[in-house]
Amino acid sequence: MQSAPYLSDVNWDAVYDKTMDPGFVPNKGRLHCDPTFELEEMILESRPLHKKKKRLAKNRSRDNSKDSQSVSTAVRLYNESV
């Protein structure tokens, strides 16, 4: 990413240190999306946006538990072989 020509003038040390001012700061009191789209999606989708965070957290939790199960299985197999 740092080698992209359009990002050649970016001070990557300042980005890493989080001392660089952002190029855009959204207004907290204003919507930055089309509310009609969100309403349509809530009506048409079986899993609407307002449940998206919960759904993503649940999927993340499920993925993490699968990872921990595979790690514990690998550790158990290693311990049995030693």
N, C-alpha and C positions, 0 to 999 in steps of 0.2 A: 504494500500500500504506500509505503514511503517513497517508492521509486516511481510512482505515477507522476507524469509531467505536470498535471494541474495541481498537485500537492507539493511541488518542489520548494515553494517558498514558506512552507509551514515549519515553525520552530517545534520540532518533535520533543525536545527536552521540556519546553514549556507545557506542551500537551500532557506529557507524562507526569509532570509535577502539578498539573491542574492549576497553573497560574495564568493560562491564556484566557482572554475574554471570549465568550462564545459569540459566534457570528449572528445568532438569532436567539432572542429570549422571548418566549411567548407571553402574552398578556394573560394572567391567571383569571381575570374576570370575563374573558371572552371565549366563545367556542371557536375552535380551529378546525372544525370539520362540518360537514353538512348533516344536520340533525335528521333530515329526511331519510338519508341513507341508513342511519342507525335504526330509525323507526321501522323502515321497510325490512331490515334484517331481523329485527325483533319479531316482526309479524310472520315473515316467511321462513325463517330458520327454526329448526327444531331445538337448536341449542343457541339461544340468542347471546348478544354481547354482554349483557349484565351478568351472565354466569360464566363468562370466559375466564376470569381470573381464578375462580374456584375450580373450573375444569382443568386449567393448565396446572394448578397446584396439585390437583389429584393425580394427573398424569405424571408430573415430576416425581411425586412421592412414590408412585408405583414403579417408575423406572429406577429410582434409587434403591428400592427394596429388592428389585431383581438383581441390581449390581452387587448389593451387599450379600445376597444369597449366593451368587456365583463366587464371590471372594471367599466367603466362609466355607463353601464346598472345596475350593482349591486349597485352602489352609488345612482343612480336615484331611484331604487326600495326601497332602505333603506330610503332615504329622504322622499319618498311618504308615507312610513309606520310610520314615526315618527311624 
